[in-house]
Amino acid sequence: MAATVGRQRPRRLACWALMAVLLADLLALSDTLAVMSVDLGSESMKVAIVKPGVPMEIVLNKESRRKTPVTVTLKENERFFGDSAASMAIKNPKATLRYFQHLLGKQENNPHVALYRARFPEHELGFDPQRQTVYFQISPQLQFSPEEVLSMLLNYSRSLAEDFAEQPIKDAVITVPAFFNQAERRAVLQAARMAGLKVLQLINDNTATALSYGVFRRKDINSTAQNIMFYDMGAGSTVCTIVTYQTVKTKDAGMQPQLQIRGVGFDRTLGGLEMELRLREHLAGIFNEQRKGQRAKDVRENPRAMAKLLREANRLKTILSANADHMAQIEGLMDDVDFKAKVTRAEFEELCADLFERVPGPVQQALQSAEMKLDEIEQVILVGGATRVPRVQEVLLKAVGKEELGKNINADEAAAVGAVYQAAALSKAFKVKPFVVRDAVIYPILVEFTREVEEEPGVRSLKHNKRVLFGRMGPYPQRKVITFNRYNHDFDFHINYGDLGFLGPEDLRVFGSQNLTTVKLKGVGESFKKYPDYESKGIKAHFNLDESGVLSLDRVEAVFETLVEDSPEEESTLTKLGNTISSLFGGGTTQDTKENGTDTVQEEEEGPAEGSKAEPGEQAELREEAEAPTEDTSPPPPPEPKGDAAPEGEEAAEKDNGEKPEAQKPSEKGEAGAEGVPPAPEEEKKQKPARKQRMVEEIGVELVVLDLPDLRQDELARSAQKLQDLTLRDLEKQEREKAANSLEAFIFETQDKLYQPEYQEVSTEEQREDISGRLRAASAWLEDEGFGATTVMLKEKLTELRKLCQGLFFRVEERKKWPERLSALDNLLNHSSMFLTGARLIPEMDQIFTEVEMTTLEKVINETWAWKNATVAEQAKLPATEKPVLLSKDIEAKMMALDREVQYLLNKAKFAKPRPRPKDKNGTRAEPPLNASASDQGDKVIPPAGQTEDAKPISEPEQETRSEPADSEPLELGGPAAESEQKEQPTGQKPTLKNDEL
């Protein structure tokens, strides 16, 4: 009995655990009914949503446009976003921030910071000595970091999505440039955290574009690999990507399409903005030349004039893409002087000649990183707004050697659509068709550590080791485990970027620090003292490069093993529980394949990363350091039972990485010779006197961030609170403006109504004068004191005026409703009377209504006629300026009561069972009397006389207990019993007609 209970208890606990997981998923679903994506470009952003019934829709902003400028205007008491902020760039250029994403993750000495100052000298950039970064100094009271400005914009994008979806949204996928490094990606995540957004993933914009292209061409993807090149030139940068499409076999969904990023090349500063800046400089020179000799100031010293020139340069670049020349015109450019100059496309191309020479650069980088040739590329597809420049297309077409460039994708919205598809795949609220996505690491990451070695007896020296953790163009998301086997005391190791030789000298300066983190381990020595009788299996560091491309150190553990005596009694209930739960949830030995189609997360140990290019001799040193096995061709041993302290998934890591039990070490295998053959399963069971027990000790970790320190938790909370206060202030301002507009609109509309005939008919001259005087007083108050009035005061004033005019508006509305309501009531009374007359003419032998039912209907009809005639007569005696006694709601109530009685009888007729006819001696059915009308023959219910086919049905009111709706099946009359009885009708007898045939 005890053994039975022991076997059942793990199953019960496992079922409860499964129910808890399912319940947590259901609770999560309630908050994730809609998801969004934000495609953050340098110049504009696109927002897309997915919600039930709305698959992948681009959100329209308040101006009903599909893209929104990435612009924020910050003033002392208000903020503007999007198009409103872009229009403010002319009036207040210092407070209008644009292209601030170029400062994310950059320290003050970065060349991009100096470039930003040169491009936008109107902005004052302050210095943060703690993080060595810059911030925008709008005024002495207003200071905002680039992360805070981006957070404001993300919050604004969420408000647009929520207004469009008509529900709250918390989950989002945000696009970032593929060349963003770790510091830049963490800065975007911090900005989203300030905005209160849950980031499902930071997806590279080139990957999102490739996903969008593949999703809409799923049927064209097969087992044959197709190599597509996407050339994306936007406003701020250019990225060239080589993507391979083909179908692959997945564990859960069978054959599914997959995209794999094979090569990436980029130019951080090649884009439409640089072309516009060249045009702006050219126009500024022309304007200064036109005013030469007038002792005029240089237009470059006037921020407002330069903002006007930049806007005109943007327009000019767009027009010159389709025209050979165009006239640039700016009214009142500076000192009330107009500007007008003709610019040709040839001049524009000459200004940007060096930029066009850089167009093939990203193509060559992408081919080199993918180790491919141009003839392997099937198609080159253009993405991004700057690719519309004809000269860019000419140079690119010559560089790739194709007949034509692909333009079969939405160059502006492809990334937003791909990102929102990924958001739906990651969300638990939606089910999408799987599409496997294998992104690639742009910048390799390695681990460096130093240890003492004894090369000669008595001579010790330090040896520096490097281990490639994530190689260049290797897939991610991915997990890696590194084991340090020669340490029994606290030590440090470093996480740095790998070989960045593919970047030029200037790109390396822009890249920033190549050192990521120093990891200091605490408690290694104590763990060895805690388990002196155990054999050390090394210090294992677990790394994770997640879906967003952000590296993290999950944990560091000291692992120990020993052999313990094994007996049947030791397989306890707790062990069985662990095995049951492991099998229920897939165990720790299976790899999780995400539903959204991202790459399989792998754990590797001491093996080179996929796609890594280690230096010669490096792997051998690492294997020596980690005591890795020298032979991996032997079959893996059968899995040993876990000890109680073994971590979940540890055996999987060791099996994948080639660790063998001590019985199969290379040295012992060499001595064993022929005896090294694995024994048979039955023999192994007999020779198994002991088992391995594993103990895991958590090691303390201290991280020292070297590239760009993250905001501390208190600073992050302070920034989030500051932004929330600004949002609340904006909402209060909007609410006040809405209240003021409503009050002003009510005053003007009511003053106009007082002169309309229908309002003058129901009011006296004195009443209109009183209302008009009160409205004039409210208008004067709004003009004189309204600017300082609070929202509550404005709403109270509006409520007071509405109460004053309530009686007047009520009388007008009632008179408008009377004709329609009275006509409907008369129509219903006539039809009901005809229906009652027809019901009384039914022969007694076919009668389906009782006398009580018909008498009740007759009573209701008579009472309704009497009420209607009396009320209309009484209303006719009252003057129009008095409160009416004939109310539309009373008419509707009478109609509902009468319709309820009629519907009850109609439902009864619909499901009534026909009575059997008496038969004569010959067995034939008796014929109806000769004087019976045609409608009396058969079992047809007589409809109300005079009813036409186009008569509109009365809306169904609330039914009483005894009545049923016309389209339902009452338990007393409908259902299977009634149907079976109708089937048993005598031959030749007509079935009962439905209600809609009456």
N, C-alpha and C positions, 0 to 999 in steps of 0.2 A: 504493500500500500504506500509506504513511504517513497519507494522508488517511482511509483506511478505519479505521485504528486511532484516529485522532483523533475520528472520529464515534462509535465504539463505546465509548470510554472514559467519556464523560459518562453514557451509559446505565448502564454498570456501576456507576459511583459513585452514581448516583441510586438504583439498585436496592439497593445496600448501605445507603444512607441510609434507605430505606424499611424494610428488614429491621431496622435498628437501632431505628427508631421502634416497630415492631410488637413487637420483643423487650422494649423498655422498658415497653410497655403490658402485656405478659403478666406481666412481673415485678411490675408494680404491682398486677395483679389478685390475686396470691397473698396480698397483705396487706390487701385490701379486700373480704373476703367478707361482711362485715356492716357496716351503717352505722346511725347513730342520729340522733335529733333530740331537742333539749331545749327545751321551751316554758317559758321562765323567767318565771313570773308574780311579782307582788309578794308574794303570800301562799303560793302552792303552785306546784309545777312538775310537768309531765307529760313522761315519757320514752317515746319510741317507737323501734322498731327495724325494719329490713328485713334479712332474711337469706334464703338459698336455702330455699324452701319455706315461709317465714313472711312474707307480704306485709303490711306496715304494721300492726304489733301494738303496743298500749300495754303498757309494761313494768310488771309488778307489783313493788312494793317488798317489803321483808322482812316487812311486816305484811299482805301480799297486798292492798294497796290500789293503786288506779290513779293516784292523785295523792299527792305527797309534800310536806309543808310545807317551805318555803324557810327553814329554821331551822338554825343551827349553834351548838352549845354547846362552848366552849373552856375547858378546865380545865388545871391544871398537868401532869397525866399522862394525860389522855384527852380524846377528842373524841366528840361525839354529833351525829348528823344526823337530819333528818326528824322522824318521830313521837317518837323517843327524845329528841331535843333539845327538841321542843315540850313534852314532859312535864317537862323540866328547867327550863322557864321559870318555874315556880312556886317551885322550890327555890333556884335560882340565877339570878335574872333578870339580874344584871350580866354574867354570862358567856354568856348566851344572846342571840344576835344575830339580829334579824329586820328585814326591810324595808331591808337594807343596800344594795340596788341603787339606792335614792334618792340615795346619796352618790357613786355612780360618776361620774367626770369633773367633780366639783364642787370648787371651791376653797373655802377656809375662810370667805370673806365672802359665799358664796352664800346666798340666803334659805332654800333647802331644807335647808342644814346647820343653821340656827337652828330651822327647823321640826322637824327630826329631834330636836334636843336638847329641844324643848318636848314632843314626843310621848313620847319615851323618856328621861326624865331619869336613869334608873338607869345609862345607859351613859356612860362617861368618854371623851370624844373628845380625842385629842392633836392637835398641830399639827406638820405637816411643813414647815419653813421653805424647803426646797429646791424643792418642787413647789407650795407654798401650799395643800396639801390636808390632810385630817384622817385620823386612823387610830384604831382602837379600842384603848384602854389597858385590857386585862383585868387585868393586874397589872404590877408593875415588870419582870417577865421576859417577859410575853406582850404583844406589840404586833403588830397585824395591820391592814394597809390594807384598804379595801373590795375591791380587786382580789384580794388574797390570800384573803379570805373567800369570794369568788365562785369562785375557783379550787378551793378545797376542795370546794365544793358541786358543781362540774362534775366533779371527780374522783369524787365519790360517785355522781353520776348515771351516770358511765361504768361504775363497778363494778356498779351495779344492772343496766345493760344487758348487761354481759358475763356476769353470772350467769344472766340470762334467756336470752341467746343461746347460752351455753355455748361462747363463743369470744372472743378478744380483739377489741376495737373501737378504732379510732383516729380515724376520720372522723366528723364530726358537722356538723349544721346547727343553729344556735342562733337562737331567736327573740329579738327585741328590740322595744321599743315604737317605733312609727313616728316619734315625735317626738324620738328620740335624735339628738343632733348629733354632729359629728365626734369631739369629745373623749370622749363617752360610748361611742361605738362602738369607738374605739381601746382604751378601758379594758376592754371585754368581750373583745376580741381578746387583750389582754395577759393577762387571767385565764385564757383558754383555753390560751395558750402556756405559762403556768406549770404547768397541769395536764397538759401533754403531748398535748393534743388538736389534731388537724388540722381546722381550721374550713373546711369547704367553702364555707359562706356564712353571713353574718348576714342572716337574712330578717326583714322586719318582720312582727310578729304579725298585723296586719290582712291583709297579703298572703298569709300562710300560711293564714289562715282562708278567704280568697277562693279560694285554690287548692284547698283541701279541698272547698269547696262546688262548684266547677266540675268537679273530677275525677269526683265521684259523680253529676253531672248532665250528663255529656258529650253524651248523645244529645239533650238539650233545647237545646243551643247550635247556632245556625244563623247564616246571614249577616246576619240582622236583629239589630241591637244591642239588648241587654237591660241596663238600668241597675238595679243592685241596691245598696241601702244596708245596710251592716253597722254596727250600733250596739253597740260593745263596752265595757261598763262592768265593770271588774274590781275588785280590791281596792284598787289604788293610783291608777288613772287611768282616763280615759274617752277612747276614740278612735272617731270616726265616719268611715266610709270609703264612698265611692261608686265602684263597680266596674262597668265595661262588659264584657259577655261577647259575643263573636261569633266566627265562624269567619273565618280569614284564610288566604291562600295563602302557604305557606312555600316556600323554595327546594328543600329536600331531601325533605320529607314531604307536599307538596301541601296540601290544605285541612285545617287543624288549628284546634282551639278556642284562643281567646286571651282573657286577662283583662288589662284595662288599668285602672290606678288613676287615676281622674279627679279625685277631690277628697278631701281629708283635713282633718278638724277634730278638736281634742283639748282636753282639760282635764287638766293634770298631776296635780291633787290631788283630783279628784272621783272617789270610789270607795267601796267597802264599808268600807275602813279608817276613813275619816273619819266614817262613820255609827257604827261601833263605838266610836270615841273619844268621840262625843257621848253614846252610851248609857253608856259607862263613867263619864263625868263625872256623868251624871244619877244613876247608881246610887251613886257615891261621895257625892254630896250627900244622898241619902236615908239612907245609912248614918250619916253624920255627924249628920243631924237626929235619927235614932233614938237616938243616944248623947249627945245634947245635955244638958248639966247633969251629966254623969258625969266631967267633967274628962279626957275621953279625947283622945288625940292625933288629929290629922287623918289620915284614912286615906290621903290623897294623899301623905303623907310616908313611907309604907311601900311599898317596891317590890314585895314579895311580894304584899301585898294588892291592889295595883293590877294586877299580872299576873293574879291570880284574877278581878278584876272585868272585865278585858279579855276573858278567855276566856269568862266568863259573858255578856258583851255580844255576843260573836260567836254564841253559841248562841241568845241571845234574838232577835237580828236574823233569824236563819234561821227560828225558830218563828213570829215575828210576821208573816212573809211568808205564812203559811197560816192563822193564827189571829188573832182580834181582840184577845186579851190572853193573858198568860202570867205565871206566878209565877217571879221570879228567886230562886234559892236558892243560897247558898254556905255550906258548913259550916266553921266556924272561920275566918272571914274575917280577923280580927285580934284578938289577945289572947284567943283561944279563944271569941270571940263569933260566933254564927251570924248570917247575914244572910238576910232574906226580905222581898221586896217585890213587889207586883203592878204590872206595866207593861202599858199598853194600846197598841194600834197607833196610836191617835190621838195619844198622848203622844210616841211615837217619830216620827211624821210631823211633829209640831210642833217637836221638837228639830232635825230635819233640813230644815226648811222652806226655808232659804236654799240648801241643797244641791240640793233638787229644782228650784228656780228656775234652776239652772245646767244642767239636763239638756238644754234645747234649744240651748244655745250651740254645742257641737260640730257639730250638724246645720247650723246657719246657716254656720259656717265651711267645712264641707265643700261645701255648695252654692255658696258664694261662690268658693272655689278652683276648683271644677269649672265655674263659669259656667253653672250649670244651675238649673232650677226644680223645685219639688216634684212637679209633675204629670208630669215626665219620669222620675221614679223609679217603677219597677214594684212593688217590694216592699222592706220594711224588715225586716231579720232581726236578732234579738237574739243577742248573744254575751256571755259573761262571767257570773260568778256574781252580781254585784250587780244585774243586770237582772231578777232574780227578785223584787225588792222591788216590791210592787204599785203603790206610788205612783210609782215610776220609770216603769213601763209606762203609767200613766194620763197622766202629763205628756208622755211621748214620743209617745204615740198622738195626743194633741191637737196636738202640735207638727208632726207630719208629715202630719196630715189623712188618714190611711188608715182603712179599715174595721177592720183588725186588723193585728197585728204577727206577723211570721214567727217561728215557733219550731221550724222543721224542720231544725235543725242542732244537733249536740252542743255546747252552749255551753262546756263545759269542755275538750274534747279536739280540737276542730276545728283549732286552730293546730298542735298537735303532729302530727296526721295530715298536714296540708298540708306541714309542714316536713320530715317524713320522706319524703314523696313527692318533694320537691325534692332531698333527700339521695340517694335512689336514682337520680334523673335525673342528678345531678352525678357520681355514682360510676361508675367504669369497670366495675364488677362486675355491673351490672344494666342491663336494657333495659326502659324504660317507654314508654308511649304519650306522644308529645310533647304538651305543653300550654304554649303561648307565654305568658310572664309579662312584662308591661311595668310595672315599678314606677315610682314618680314621686319626684322630688326635692322635699322639703318646704321646705328652706331654700336659696334661691338663692346661688350662689357666683360671685364676680367677681374679675377681676385689675385691679389699680391700679398705674399707673406714672407717673412724672413725667419730662418732657424739656424741654430748652431750645428755644424757638421765637423767631424774629425777625419780630415783627409789623410793625415799621417799620425802615427802614434804620438800622443802628447801635443799635437798641433790642432787647435780648434779655430774655426773661422765661421763667418756668417755667410749663408747662402740665400740669395734672393730668388724666390720662385714666383712664376706667373701661371695662372690657370684661366683659360678662356671659358667664361661662364656662359655667355650668349654670343655666338659668333655672328658676323655680319651676314645679313640676308637669311639668317636662320628664322624659323617660324616662331610665332608666339600667338596666344598665351602658352606659357611653358613653365614647368617647375624643375628646379635642379637641386641636387644635394651634393655637397662637398664634404668629404671626411678628412679630418686632420688626425693622423695616427701617431705622430711623434711628440705630442704635447701632453704633459701631465701636470701642467701648471697654467696659471692665467697668462694669456697672450693676446696680441692684437693682430688683425689683418685688415687689408685695405680693399675697397671696391672702387675701381677706376674704369675709365673708358679704355678700350683697346686701341689698336692701330687705326689712326684717323688720317693716314697718308693720302687717302682719296680726296681729302679736302685741301683746298689751296691755302696759302698763308693768310690771306685776308679772311677766308671762311673760318680758319682756326681761331683767329682773334675774335670774330663774332661769336663763335661757338662758346667761348668762356672756359671755365675751369674744366680740366680733363680728369680731375679727382672728384669722386662722388662722395664716399663715406669712409670713415675709419671706424672699425668695429672693435670695441674693447670687451673682452669676455671676463666675467667675474664668477668665481666659484668652481673653476676647473679642478684646482688642487683639492678642495673640500670633497668633491665628488669621488675622487680617487681614494681619499681617506675613508669615505663612507662605505665603499665596497672593496676592501683590501683583498678579499678572496676571489673576486670576480676578474675575468679577463676583459680588458678594455677593447672595445670595437671602434674606438675613435670618437672624436668630437664631430658631430654632424651638424652642418649649417644648411638650413632649408631656405632656398631662394624662390621667389615667385615673380615672374614678369607677366602681369595680368593683361586682361583684354584691352586696357587703356595704354599699354606700353610702359607702365610705371613699375619700376623695380622695388621690391620690398624684401626684407629679411624676416621670414615668418617666425622662426624660432631657431635656437641652438640647443642641442642635447648632447649629453655624454651617455654613451651606450655601453653597457657591460653585459657579459654572458658568463654562465657557469653551467656545469653539468649536474643535474640532480637525479636521484633515484626515481624511477617511474614505476608506478604500480597501478593496477586497475582502480583502486579506491581513490586515487588522486584526481581522477577525472570528475571534478566536482560539478555541482549544479551551476556554479558561477561560470565555469569554463564552457559548459553546454549553452548557457545563456549568451555568452560572447559569440560562440559559433553560430547560434541560431540568428542572432541579430545581424551578424556579419553576412550570413547567407541571405537574410531577408532584404538587406539594403545593398547587396552586391559585394559586401566584404571590402577589405582594404587592398585586395590584389587586382581588382579590375580598374581600368582607367575610365574616367568619366568623359563621355562624349556629350558635349553640351547640345541642347536642342536647337540653339540658334546657328549651329553649323560652324562654330569656331574650332580651331585646331585642338587636337587631343592634348590634354595636359599630361606631360610626362615627368617622371622623376628619374634622373640619371645620377650616377655616382662614379666619379673619377674617370668617366669617359669623355672624350672631347665633344663639345656641343655640335649639333648638326649645322653644317655649313661653316664651322669655324676653321680658321687657317692658323694653326698654332706654329710657333717658330720651331725650327729643327731641334730635336733633342728635348723639347719641353715636355712632351708626354712621358718620356722615359723618366725624367726627373720627378714628375708628379706621381707616377706609379710607384717609384721608389719611396717617395715621401708618404704615400698613402698605403703602401704595401699591397698594391693591387695585384691580382693574379696574372701570371704570364701566359696563361692558356685559357681560352674561352670556348674551345670546341667540344669539351666533354658535356654529356647531357646533364641537366640540372638534377639535383637529388630530390627525392620526395619531400614535400614540405613538412617541417618539424612542427609539433604543436606549440602554440604560443604560451609563453608564461603570462601570469596575470598582469605583470607590469609592462608588457610589450606594447609599444604604441601601434595604433591602427595604421596599416599601410606600410610598416617598416619592412615586412618580409617581401612585399612587392618591390620595394626599392632595391633590396639586396639581390633578389632574383634577377631583376633587369640589369643590374650592374655587375653581375658576375661573381659575387662573393660566394664562396663555397664553405661548407662546414669543415671543421678541422680534419675530419676523416678523409677529406679529399684535397688537402693541400698539395701543391705541386711536388714538394720534396718527398712527401709520403707516397705519392702516386708513383714517383720514379722508383722507390724501393720496393713497392708492392709488386710490380711487374704484372703478371697475369692475374694476380689476385685483386687487382684494381677494378675488375669488372663489377658493376653494380649487382648485388645479389637479387634473387627473385623476391617478389613481395612476401611469399609465405616464409621464406628463410629470414627475411629482414625482420618480420614480426618476432621471430624467436630470438634474434640477436639484438634486441632493443632493450637493454637493461636500464638506460638512462636517457634523459632528454635535456635539451637546452632551455635554460631559463634566462630571460632577458630582462634587465633592469634599465630604466631610462631616467636620467636626472636632468632636470631643466637647468640650463646655464644662464646666468644673468648677462644681459647685453646692454651696452652703452653705445649709442650711435652718435658720431660726430660728423655732421653734414658739412661737406667742404665746398660744394659747388655754389649753392645759394641757400642760406638758412630759411627754413619754413617759418611762418608766423607762429608764435607761441599761442597756446590755447586761450590765454587771457586776451591777447591782442586780437585773435580771430573773433572771439566773442564780442570784444569792444567794437570792432569794425562792423560785425553783423548787426549789433544794436544801433550803431550810428546810421547804417543804411536803412534799417527798419524804421527808425524815427523819421528819416527823410521820406520814406514811402508813406507813412501815416500822415505826414504833413501835406504831401501831395494829394492824398485821398481827401483830407479835410478841405483842402483848397478846391478840389474838384466838386466836392459836395456843396460848398458855399457858392461856387459859381453856378452850379445847377439850380440851387435854391433862388439865387438872384435872377437868373434867366427865367425861371418859372414864374416868379412874381411879376417881372416886367412883361412877360408874354400874356399873363392873365389880365393885367391892367389894360393893355392895348386891345386885346380881343374882346373884353367885356365892354369897353367904351365903344367899340365898333358895333357890337350887338345891340346896344341900346337904341340905335337908329334903324334897326331892321324891323320890317312890319310885324313879323310873328312875335317879337318881343314887345313891341309897343301895344299889340292887341291885348296882351295879358297883364299889362302894368299901367298904373296911373301916372300922370305927369309928376305928381309929388314923389312917387316911388323912384322914378327914373332920375329925378333931380337929386334925391338923397344918395342913390348909388353913384351917380356921376361925381358928386362932390367928394364922396369918400375915396373914389378912385383917383381924383386929381390930387387929393392930399397924400395918398400913398405914393403916387408918382413923384411928387415934390420931395417927400421924405427920402425916397430911394436915390434921388439925384443929389440931395444935400448931405444926408447922413448915412446913406446905404453903403458907401465904401468902407465905413468902419463898423458896420453891423455884423454881428455873428450869424452863423448858420441858423441857430435857434431863433433869433429875432426875425430873420427873413421868413422862416417857415411859419412862425406865429402870425406874421402880418398876412401871409398868403391864406392861412386858415381863417383868419378874421374876415377877409374879403369874400372868400368862398361861402362862408356862413351867411354873410349879408345877401349874397345873390342866389342862395340856394332855392328859395321859394320861386323866384322868377324863372330860373333854369328848369325847375321841376314842372311848372305849368306848361312851359313850351314843349318839353320832352313828352309829357302826357298827351298833349294835343297831336303831336306827330305820330304817336303810337295808336291812337283811337281808331282811325279808319281800317288799318290792317287787322287789329285785334277783333273789332266788331264784325268785320267781314268773315273772318275765320270762325267766329262763334256762330254766326248765322248759318254758315255752310255746314258746320257740324250739327247744329240743331235740325236742319232740314234733312240731312242724311240719316240722322238717328231716328227721326219721325218716320221716314220712309222704310227704314229697316224694321221698325216696330210694327208698322202696318203689314209688311210682307210676312213677318213672323207670325202674326195672328191669322193670316190666311192659310197657313199650312194645315192640311187635314189632320184630324185628331189622331188617326192611326200612324201618321208620320211625324207628329209633333215631337220636337226634341227639347223645347223650352217649357219650363213650368209656368203656371199662372203667376206665381210669386215673383219670378224673375222678370216677366214681362211687365207686371204691375210696378215693380221697383224702377225699371227703366222709364216707364211712362211718367212716374212721379218725378224723377230727376229731370226729364225733359220739360215738364210743365213748370217745375220750380225755377229752372234756368230761364225759360221764356219770361216768367213773371218778374224775376230779378232784373233781367236785361231791360225790359220795357219800363219798369219802375225807375231804375237807376238812370237810364237815358233821359226819361222825362224830368227827373229831379235835377240832373245836370243842366238841362236846357233852361231851367228857371234861374240858375246861378249866374252871376256876372263872370266874365272871363278873368277878372282880376282876383277872384276868390279862389281858395284851395278847392280843387275839383273833388267830387264824390265818386265819379266814375274813374277808377284806377285800373291801369293796365295789368297790375299784378292780380287784382280781383277777377278780371276777365280770364286770365290764364288759369286761375284756380278753378273757376267754373268749368272751363273747357277740360281740364284734367279730370274732374269728377265725372263729367258726362262720358268722356272717352274711356274712362276706366270701366264703366258699366257696359258700354258697347263692346269693348275688347273682351270682356269676360264671356259674353254671349257668342262672339265670333270664335273664340277658342273652343268653346263647348261644341259649336257646330263643326269645327274643323276635325275633331276627334270623335264625333258621335258615331255610335254603332247603329247601322240601319236595322230596323225591325223586320223579321221574316214575314213574307206575304202569305195569306191563307190560300190553300190549294183547293181546286174543285175535285169532283169525283174522278176525272180523267187524269189528275196529277199535274194539270197545268196551272200556272199562276193566274190569279184573278186580275182582270183588266181594270184600270181605273175608270171611274164614271165618265160618261161621254161629255159631261159639262165641265170636267176638270181642265184647267188651263195647261198649256204645254210645260210650264215651269213646275207644275205639281207632279208631273210624271217623273218617275225615278226617285233618286234620293238626293236631288240637288237642293241646296239651301238657297232660299230666295234672297237676292241682294237688294239693298235699298233702291227703291225706284228713282230713276233720274240720275243715278250716279254715273259719271263719265270716267273713261279710262285715264284721262290725264289729270284727274283730281289728285292733288298733293296729299300724301298721308300726314296725319297729325303726329307730331313728335310724341313718342311714347312716354307717358308720365309714370310715376312710381305706382306700382300695383298694390292692391290690397291683398290680404291674406288669402282670400278665396279666388282671386284672379290670377291668371298666368299670362306671360307675354305671348305675343302671337307666334313667335318663332320657337317656342319651347314646347316640351312634351310633358304635360301635367301627369303626375303619378296616377290620378284617378281615371284619366281618359286615354293617355298615350302609352308609349312603351311597347315592349314585345308582346304583351297580352293583346293589346288592341290590334297590333299588326297581324297576329295569328288569327284573330277572329275575323279580320277583314279578308284574309286569304280564304276563309271557309264560306264566303258568300255564295249564294246559289248562282248557277250558270246563267249568264246573260244579264245579271244585275249590275248596274252602274256603281262604281266605287264612290265613296264620299269625296267631294272636291276639297282641295286645299283652301286655305284662307285667302290666298292671293287670287283664287279663281272666283271668289264670291262677288 
